[in-house]
């Protein structure tokens, strides 16, 4: 327990960001086929759930890219 409590903040942020990235990719990989399958089978609720999962994954990936851009701006500034 002492090793976890003394973890630097930058390492913790990187771990959280990597988890966000993995969750975003998983949501994209589940949401796109689910939405397509719902559209093909003419099932609106399935297509809608797939679209929401896809959008949530896209939002997570966008947050990660946005943080990366801000990090590069701070490095230069």
C-alpha positions in Angstrom: 0.0 0.0 0.0 2.8 2.4 0.6 4.1 2.1 -3.0 0.7 3.2 -4.3 0.3 6.1 -2.0 3.7 7.6 -2.9 3.0 7.5 -6.7 3.8 10.8 -8.4 0.9 12.8 -9.8 2.2 12.7 -13.3 2.3 8.9 -13.3 -1.2 8.7 -11.9 -2.4 11.1 -14.7 -0.8 9.0 -17.4 -2.4 5.8 -16.0 -5.8 7.5 -16.0 -5.3 8.8 -19.5 -4.3 5.3 -20.8 -7.4 3.8 -19.2 -9.5 6.5 -20.9 -7.9 5.7 -24.2 -8.5 2.0 -23.9 -12.1 2.5 -22.8 -12.6 4.9 -25.8 -11.3 2.4 -28.2 -13.4 -0.4 -26.7 -16.5 1.8 -27.0 -15.7 2.6 -30.6 -15.1 -1.1 -31.4 -18.4 -2.1 -29.9 -20.5 0.9 -30.9 -19.8 1.0 -34.6 -20.7 -2.7 -35.4 -23.7 -2.5 -33.0 -25.0 0.6 -34.8 -24.5 -1.0 -38.2 -26.2 -4.2 -37.1 -29.1 -2.2 -35.8 -29.4 -0.3 -39.0 -29.2 -3.5 -41.2 -31.8 -5.4 -39.0 -34.0 -2.3 -38.9 -34.0 -2.2 -35.1 -34.0 1.4 -34.0 -33.2 0.8 -30.3 -30.2 -1.3 -31.1 -28.9 1.3 -33.6 -29.5 4.1 -31.1 -27.6 2.3 -28.3 -24.8 1.6 -30.8 -24.7 5.3 -31.7 -24.6 6.4 -28.1 -21.7 3.9 -27.3 -19.9 5.1 -30.4 -20.3 8.8 -29.4 -19.2 8.1 -25.8 -16.0 6.4 -27.2 -15.4 9.3 -29.5 -15.8 11.7 -26.6 -13.2 9.8 -24.6 -10.7 9.7 -27.5 -11.3 13.4 -28.1 -10.6 14.2 -24.4 -7.3 12.3 -24.7 -6.3 14.1 -27.8 -7.3 17.4 -26.3 -5.2 16.8 -23.2 -2.3 15.8 -25.5 -2.6 19.1 -27.4 -2.7 21.1 -24.2 0.3 19.2 -22.9 2.3 20.2 -26.1 1.2 23.8 -25.7 2.4 23.9 -22.1 5.7 22.3 -23.1 6.4 25.1 -25.7 5.1 27.9 -23.5 
